[in-house]
Structure formats: C-alpha cells, structure tokens
Amino acid sequence: MNIIITMLLIFIFYYCFIKLIFFIIRLLKKQNKFEPMINPKVGISPTNNYMKDNIHESDMNVSNIEKNDNSAINYKKYYIPKRYVITKNELNFYTTLSEIANELDLIVFSQVSLYNILETRPELDYKTKTIYFNKISAKSIDFVLVDKRSCRIKLCIELDDNTHKQAKRIERDTFINELFKELEIDLLRYPVYNIYYKETLKKRIQENIKEHYYEN
C-alpha cells in the first residue's frame, strides 16, 4: 500500500513539475514577442531596407491563410484600384514644377514615402526602431526635388490645400514640420492656386534649397 502511495505522489510531483515548465515557457514567449503595427495601406516596400531586413513574416499580424495558397484569396473583398496617382491640384502644380526642375537640372518625384527620405538610426534596438518606423511608415511628401545626376535630395515640397485645415492633417503637418526642422531637411510648404506663376515658384524653390544637410 505504501509503495502505491509513494508512486502516486511521485507521479503528481512530476506532473506538476512539467506543467510549471510549460507555463514558464509560455510566459517567456509572451514577454519576448513584439508585433510591429504595420499599416496595411503601406506594407513593406522593396526600397524599405530596414523593414525588409529586420521583420520576419512570423512577427507580422498576417492572415492564417497559408502563404502559398494565394489562389484562395478573393482580393476584391479587400482592395479597390486607385485610378489616379495624384490629385488634380497636385497635377496642376506638378506641370509647372516639372518645367522648373528641368531648368534647374533637377528631377521631380511625387508622393514619396517618408521612409525613403529618412530612416531610423542603426544603433537603435529592434523594438525602438519598429516604434519609430511606424510613426513615418504611412506618411508621404507630395513632391521631392532631387539632383538629376546623383539623385541627391534637394528639397521636399508639400502642397497645402483645404484638407490641411482638418484636425488630423494639422497634427500630421505639425509632426512633419518638427521632424524636418530637427533633422535639417529642407521643406517648402506652398499653397494651392488655380494658376502657378513659374518665376514666382522658381524663386521660392531656390530660396529654400539651403543644402546644409544633404551636401554633407
């Protein structure tokens, strides 16, 4: 009888010990897990080296659908095509801007993501990098002027239409202004007009290309 009781106690001890081990493992996994807040509108760009090189697929909040079973996904349930790359106001501005860029040996890029203009510091830890990448990942600049030969950034331009008077846009613009000022990235804010006078815009561009950062 004593042998049976002893064996039963040993079994209970080992069972509790194994349960404790599994509980500790699960607890450690929860503490180490950090899921980045990837904006579904942005995703991961081929030019986004930080996110491409540092975030593994298992870290993302992805669907449970198998990766290789894309044929089963009805994409029309989740996406609709955008017909235009830029708005009519932006196109009107771009027409004049492209003429000026050609005269100044510059190239115009439109709707440039912030992570193509700046990046997180390499010495930051993974979690901090991800937090601060998420602050810029869904934001873009209307126009960026770059050197025709080297593609070095010369000037960022924001076209301020009526949408910039909205509360969320004001908050976003304040963030951009403070960010660019601290990093010494040249930014020109230009109001929307029905007609853009080339010489006036050209003068404003030349006045705002200070080259104090990008020429270092």
N, C-alpha and C positions, 0 to 999 in steps of 0.2 A: 504493500500500500504506500509506504514511504517513497519507494522508487517511482511510482506513478505520479505522486505529488511533485517530486523533485523534477521529473521530466516535464510536467505541465508548467511548472514555474520557469524552467529554462526556456521552454517554447514561448511563453508570454514575454519573457525578457528579450529574446531575440526579435520577436515580432515588433515590440515597442521600439527597439533599437533601430530596426530597418525603417519603420515609419518616421522616426526622428531624422534619419539621414536624408530621406526623400523630402521631408519638409524643409530642411536646411538648404538642399539643392534648389528647390523651387524659390525659396526666399532670395538666394543669391542671384538667380536668373532675373528676378523682378528688379532687383537693385541695379543690376548692370545693363538692363535693357533701356535703350533710349530711342524712341521712334521720331525721326525728323518730321516736321509739318510741311510736307511737300505740297505746294499749291497745284491742284490738278490742271489749272489753266496754263502752268508753265512747264511742269515736268522737268526733265533733265535734258539740257541742250548739249549737242555734240561739242560745243565750244566751252561748256561749263566743266573745266578740268577738275575743280575741287569736288563737286558732287559726283562726277563720273568715277573718280579715282577713290573716293573715300566712303561712299554709301553703297552698301551691298543690298541686293534685292530683298534679302530676308529682313532688312531693317525697315523697309518701306511698308506703308499701310496699303498693300496691294490686295486685289481680289483673290478669293480662294480658287478661282479658275486656274487650271494648270497652264503654265506659260506656253506650252507647245500646242494648246488646244484653242488657238485664237479663232479658228473657223466656227466655233460655237457661240461667239460673241456677236450680238446684234448691235453694231456701233451706232446705228441711227437712234437708239434709245438714249444715248449719252452725248452725242455730238450733232451739231449742225454746221454747215460750211459758212465761212465768212466770205462775202463777195468782194470786199474791198480791203486793201491793206491799210489805207489811211483815210481820214475823213475828207470831205470837200474843202473845208477850211484849210486843212493841212496840205492838200494837193495844190490849192491856190498859192499858199506860202512857198511850197516846195518849188514851184515853177520859177519864181523869182530867185529863190535861194540857190538853185542849181546853176543859174546863169552867173551869179556872184561867185560861187565856188569855182567855176571854170576859170574865171578871170583871176582868181587868187591861187590857182594851182591846188585846189582842194577837191575832195570828194564828199558827197553828202550821203549819209546813211540815215534811214528812218526807222523809228520805233526800236531803238537799241536797248536791250535789257541792261539793267544796272550792273549785273554780274559780268558784263563784257566791258564795263568802264572801270570798275573797281573790284577788288577781291578781299576775302578775309585774310588776315595775317597768317603766315605759315606756321608760326610758333604757337598758335592757339591750340588748345586741346579739341578733340573731336566734337564734344558736346557744345562748347562755346562757339566753334566755327559754324555748326549747324544752326544754332540760335540766331547768329548774326547774318548768316546767309539767308535765312528765311525772312529777315527784315527787308531784303532787297530783291528777293527772287521773283516776286510778282510785279515789280515796278520797272518802267522803261522811260527813256528820254525820247522826246519827239524827234529831234534831229541831232546828229553828231557830225561835225566837220572834221575831216582827217587830212593829213598831208598826202598828196597824190603819189609821191614816190615811196614813202616809208609807212604810210597808213597810221602814223602817229596822231593821236587825238589832239586837236587844236581847240575846239570849242563845242560845248553842249548847248543846245537851244530848246527851250520849252515855249510852245505857242499857247498863250493863256487865253482861252475862250471863256464863255459863260459858265462852263462846268467847273472851272476853278474857283467859283464863288460858293460851291457847295461845301458843307462842313467837312466831309471826308476828304475832299480834294484839298481844302485848306490845310488839314492835318498832314496830308501826304506832301504837299508843297513845302510846308514848314520843315518837315523831316529832310527833304531833298536839299533845301537851302542850307540848313545847318550842316548836313553831311558834306556837301560840296565845299562849303566855306572852310570847314576844318581840314579837309583833305587838299585844299587849294586847287580844286578842279574848276576851271573857268565855265561859268554858266551864264547864258543870256536869256532873260525872260522877255518875250516880245508879244504885244497884244495882237488880237485878230483885227484885221481891216478888210474891207471889200477890195481895196486896191493897195498893192505894196510898191512903194517907190524904191527902185533898185539902189539908187545912190544913198538914200537915207538908211536903208537896211545894211548896205555895204559898210557905211561909216560906223554903224553900231557894232558890227561884227569885228571890224579892225580895232575898235576901241576896247573890245572885250577879250581879244586874244592876247593874254599877258605872257604866256609861255613860261611862267615862273615855276611850274611844277613839271610839265611834260617834257621840258627841254633839259632836265637834269640828267 
